[in-house]
Amino acid sequence: MPLVVVGNLSVGGTGKTPLVVALAKELTQAGYRVGIISRGYGGQADGWPQSVSADSEASWVGDEPLLIARRSDCPMSVGANRYAAGLHLLARAECDLILADDGLQHYALQRDFEIVVLDGERRLGNGWRLPAGPLRESAARLRSVDWVLVNGARDRDELGFDLHGEQLVCLSDAASRPLADFIGQRVHAVAAIGHPARFFAQLCAAGLEPIEHPLPDHHVLKPEDVRFEDDLAVMMTEKDAVKCQAHAFRAQKNLYYLPVTAELDQPFITSFLAAVKRKCDG
């Protein structure tokens, strides 16, 4: 079974989750039946692996897998043992290939292609490995992967993608509202993601004036985390929104999340789909 690993060399949010969704959609449009596996970080399921569907609970399977399952509409299984998760997936769905979310350092898992995501601003940080720096592996690892994709600002010879999000979604009624409606306004911005500054910067770039409320990555949001002593709009990422299923969140009329979509460079799409076709046909 052909397998594509999408991962990070550094810790912190690089945009890997929307990239996995975008890859799944490109492959589906090309006619492939795509399955996805991931670790399920933060999930508290009684046993593993677990299947993930649009109506799963983030507390059970993890916030990122739930987001990916909802946005990609692909069958998905999660578990710390990614090989076991793959077997679990294939026992329940017919697939032509598998996307492995965040499995670059999971060397027990055989892979046919590797994609590394770099943040366009932070890059490799100080170049040191953990704990002295942000790297999980040496920068030399980049020379052995199939594609390095840069999220955001990139040099002329680099491939990558940009994240776009222009429509907010209200948690109380799922109604859409243009982000541009809040230009020039102060808003509360809550982010429990790997790199909250990216979300805050996105709101600033759209002309909003966010009051920043960063939280630890995968933080389990409570209603009090998004309630403030004013009537300003409260905005969060889609990754945070999947954790807000309780009635207390949905009763709050000024609570919004901002879905983002990864727009991939066409030369990468062409190269990626051609490589997958060669592998699947071979």
C-alpha positions in Angstrom: 0.0 0.0 0.0 1.7 3.3 -1.1 2.1 5.6 1.9 2.9 9.3 2.0 4.3 10.8 5.2 3.7 14.5 6.0 5.7 15.8 8.9 7.8 18.4 10.6 11.4 18.8 11.3 10.7 21.3 14.0 8.2 21.5 16.8 5.4 24.0 16.8 2.7 24.6 14.2 3.9 24.8 10.6 0.5 24.4 8.8 0.8 20.6 8.4 -2.9 19.9 9.2 -4.4 22.1 6.4 -1.7 20.7 4.1 -2.8 17.1 4.8 -6.4 18.1 4.0 -5.3 19.8 0.8 -3.3 16.7 -0.3 -6.3 14.5 0.4 -8.5 16.6 -1.7 -6.0 16.8 -4.6 -5.6 13.0 -4.6 -9.4 12.4 -4.3 -10.0 14.7 -7.3 -7.4 12.7 -9.2 -9.4 9.6 -8.6 -7.6 8.0 -5.7 -9.3 6.5 -2.7 -7.4 8.1 0.1 -7.1 6.9 3.7 -5.4 8.9 6.5 -3.6 7.8 9.7 -2.3 9.9 12.6 -1.2 9.5 16.2 -4.4 11.0 17.7 -2.4 13.2 20.1 -4.5 14.3 23.1 -7.2 11.6 22.6 -8.3 9.8 25.7 -9.8 6.7 24.0 -10.0 3.5 26.1 -8.2 1.5 23.4 -6.2 2.1 20.2 -6.3 2.3 17.2 -9.5 4.2 16.8 -11.6 5.2 13.7 -12.2 8.9 13.2 -15.4 10.3 11.6 -17.0 13.7 11.4 -19.1 13.0 14.5 -16.2 11.7 16.6 -15.3 13.5 19.9 -12.0 15.5 20.0 -11.5 14.3 23.6 -11.6 10.7 22.3 -9.5 10.8 19.1 -7.6 14.2 19.3 -8.4 17.6 17.9 -6.3 17.5 14.7 -7.5 14.1 13.5 -11.1 15.3 14.0 -10.5 18.4 12.0 -8.8 16.4 9.2 -11.6 13.8 9.0 -14.3 16.6 8.8 -12.5 18.6 6.2 -11.2 15.8 4.0 -14.2 13.4 4.2 -11.7 10.5 4.0 -11.6 7.4 6.2 -9.2 7.8 9.0 -7.6 5.8 11.9 -5.4 7.0 14.7 -3.1 5.4 17.2 0.4 5.9 18.6 1.5 2.8 16.6 1.0 4.1 13.1 1.5 0.7 11.5 -1.4 -0.7 13.6 -3.5 2.3 12.7 -2.8 1.6 9.0 -4.0 -2.0 9.4 -7.0 -0.8 11.3 -7.8 1.6 8.5 -7.4 -1.0 5.7 -9.6 -3.4 7.5 -12.5 -0.9 7.4 -12.0 1.0 4.1 -10.8 0.4 0.6 -7.9 2.6 -0.2 -5.4 3.2 -3.0 -2.9 4.9 -0.8 -2.5 6.3 2.7 -1.5 9.7 4.0 0.3 9.6 7.3 -0.2 12.8 9.3 2.9 13.7 11.4 4.8 10.5 11.0 8.2 11.7 9.8 10.0 10.4 12.9 7.9 7.2 13.2 10.6 5.0 11.6 8.7 1.8 12.3 6.4 2.9 9.5 7.6 2.1 6.0 7.0 5.1 3.6 7.2 5.7 -0.1 7.2 9.5 -0.1 8.1 12.0 2.6 7.0 15.7 2.7 8.4 18.1 5.3 6.7 21.3 6.1 8.6 24.4 7.1 7.3 27.7 8.5 8.3 30.5 6.1 9.2 32.8 8.9 10.7 30.6 11.6 12.4 28.1 9.3 14.8 26.0 11.3 15.1 28.4 14.2 18.6 28.4 15.7 19.4 25.1 13.9 19.8 23.2 17.1 18.0 20.0 18.1 15.8 19.7 21.2 16.1 20.9 23.9 18.5 23.6 22.8 16.5 24.4 19.7 13.3 23.5 17.9 14.5 20.7 15.7 13.5 17.0 16.1 16.2 15.9 13.8 19.3 17.4 12.1 18.7 19.9 9.3 20.6 17.4 7.1 17.4 15.3 7.1 15.9 17.7 4.6 18.2 16.3 1.9 16.7 12.9 2.2 13.0 13.8 1.8 11.1 14.0 -1.4 9.6 17.4 -1.0 10.2 20.4 1.3 7.1 22.7 1.3 7.3 26.2 2.8 4.2 27.6 4.4 4.2 31.3 3.6 7.2 33.4 2.4 9.5 31.4 0.2 12.4 31.9 -2.1 12.1 31.7 -5.9 13.4 28.1 -6.0 11.2 26.8 -3.2 7.8 25.1 -3.4 5.1 25.5 -0.8 1.6 26.8 0.0 -0.3 29.7 1.5 -3.1 29.6 4.0 -6.3 31.5 3.1 -9.3 32.2 5.3 -11.8 34.9 4.6 -15.1 33.5 6.1 -15.8 33.2 9.8 -18.2 30.6 11.1 -20.4 31.3 14.1 -20.4 28.4 16.6 -24.0 29.1 17.7 -25.7 28.7 14.4 -23.0 27.7 11.8 -23.7 30.9 9.9 -20.9 32.3 7.8 -19.7 35.9 8.1 -16.9 37.7 6.2 -13.8 38.3 8.2 -13.8 41.7 6.5 -16.9 42.7 8.6 -14.6 43.2 11.5 -12.0 45.4 9.9 -10.8 48.1 12.3 -12.5 46.4 15.3 -10.9 45.0 18.4 -11.7 41.3 18.9 -10.6 38.6 21.3 -8.4 36.0 19.6 -8.0 32.6 21.4 -5.5 30.1 20.0 -4.5 26.7 21.5 -2.3 25.7 18.6 1.4 25.1 18.1 2.2 28.6 16.9 -0.6 31.0 18.1 1.3 34.0 16.7 0.4 32.9 13.1 -3.3 33.1 13.9 -2.9 36.5 15.5 -0.9 37.8 12.6 -3.5 36.6 10.2 -6.2 38.6 11.9 -3.9 41.7 12.0 -3.2 41.3 8.3 -6.9 41.2 7.6 -7.2 44.6 9.3 -8.5 43.5 12.7 -7.1 44.5 16.1 -6.9 41.2 18.1 -6.5 41.0 21.8 -4.3 38.0 22.0 -5.1 35.0 24.3 -2.5 32.3 23.5 -2.9 28.9 25.2 -0.8 25.7 25.1 -1.1 23.5 22.0 -4.0 21.0 22.3 -5.3 22.8 25.4 -8.7 21.5 26.3 -10.9 24.6 26.0 -13.4 25.4 28.8 -16.2 27.9 28.4 -14.4 30.3 30.6 -11.5 30.4 28.2 -13.6 32.2 25.6 -15.7 34.4 27.9 -14.6 38.0 28.6 -16.1 41.0 30.4 -17.1 42.8 27.2 -19.2 42.3 24.1 -16.4 42.0 21.6 -16.4 39.2 19.1 -14.3 36.1 20.1 -12.4 34.3 17.4 -10.5 31.0 17.4 -9.0 28.6 15.0 -10.9 25.7 13.5 -8.7 23.3 15.4 -9.9 24.8 18.6 -13.5 24.9 17.4 -13.7 21.1 17.1 -13.2 21.0 20.9 -16.2 23.3 21.5 -19.1 20.9 21.2 -20.7 21.6 24.6 -23.9 23.6 24.8 -22.1 26.3 26.9 -20.0 27.1 23.8 -22.8 27.1 21.3 -24.9 29.3 23.5 -22.4 32.1 23.2 -23.5 34.2 20.2 -20.3 36.2 19.7 -18.0 33.1 19.3 -16.5 32.5 15.8 -13.8 30.3 14.2 -11.8 30.8 11.0 -11.4 27.9 8.7 -8.2 28.1 6.5 -7.4 26.3 3.3 -3.9 25.5 1.9 -3.4 26.8 -1.6 -0.6 24.6 -3.1 1.9 25.7 -5.7 1.0 24.1 -9.0 4.5 22.8 -9.8 4.4 20.8 -6.6 0.9 19.4 -7.4 2.1 18.3 -10.8 5.2 16.7 -9.4 3.4 15.0 -6.5 0.6 13.5 -8.6 3.0 12.2 -11.2 5.1 10.5 -8.5 2.0 8.9 -6.9 0.8 7.7 -10.3 4.1 6.1 -11.1 4.0 4.3 -7.7 0.4 3.2 -7.9 0.7 2.1 -11.5 4.0 0.2 -10.8 
